[in-house]
Amino acid sequence: MPSGERHGLVVTETPFHPLDHTWPDQPADRGAIGGLPVLDCVTGARSADGEIFLGTDIPVRRGADGWDWLVVHVTGSPLPVGAEVELEVDAPYRAALSAGHTACHLAALALNAALAGRWRKQVTLDGLGHPDFDQSAITSSRITPNASLDEYRLGKSLRKKGFAAEGLDVAEVAREVDERLKTWVTGGAPVRLDVPGPELTARRTWHCALPDAEVSIPCGGTHVRDAAELGQVTVELTLADQALTMRTTVTR
């Protein structure tokens, strides 16, 4: 086999979570397929002509008519077409990513609440009735084991929407976010995913029954079953060059 050669394997059903190229926040699962290490797991799309594209090379929107959407397991060696294989996901790694992703959503909701008084205009509200700063300002989100990193832009467009960033005390905001997270985590809050169908393009929704209300966020990632599983969630906020960065950490 030539050095660096890789193979993309597709199966009838898979427990693997692939990297979503349209919003690559949660990394792909690790594990094995037919005894082979899965080096990567990506979204694929097959045209009506049978041509397969991977990740950012996919030329159409997700769910486009006439296309089949696939989970492609990347390995260093091939397997025979039609073979029956056992797929095994790295459970501890998946659990750590799930914790990081659930904490990411909770931290975003807590941040919305902490910044609610800084809005001068009416904007879209989150599931708890606070102005949705997270969705209004986010530019990127990355999930890592037991952590996440979210970046928000506080530039001209956000100011036009009515957000006042002047005099923002990130240490005070972080303390308020941490207090709210502690209440939610220690009190417990059941988490569930609404999955309307088995297809890869099905629109999945994250639900969490917080004390004040059940909140819902569109999300295709993996999560814990209850906020209490997180143990402790804290955030660190930094502000630089009209950008707010929030690092969320889970300690279990």
Buried (B, 14 or more C-beta within 10 A) or exposed (E): EEEEEEBBBBBEEBEBBBBBBEBBBBBBBBBBBBEBEBEBBBBBBBBEEEEBBBBEEBEEEBEEEEBBBBBBBBBEEBBEEEEEBEBBBBEEBBBBBBBBBBBBBBBBBBBBBBBBEBBEEEBEEBBBEBBBBBEBBBEEBBBBBBBBBBBBBBBEEBBEBBBBBEEBEBEEBBBBBBEBBBEBBEEEBEBBBEEEEEEBBBEBBBBBBBEEEEBEBEBBBBBBEBBBBBBBBBBBBEBEEEBBBBBBBBEE
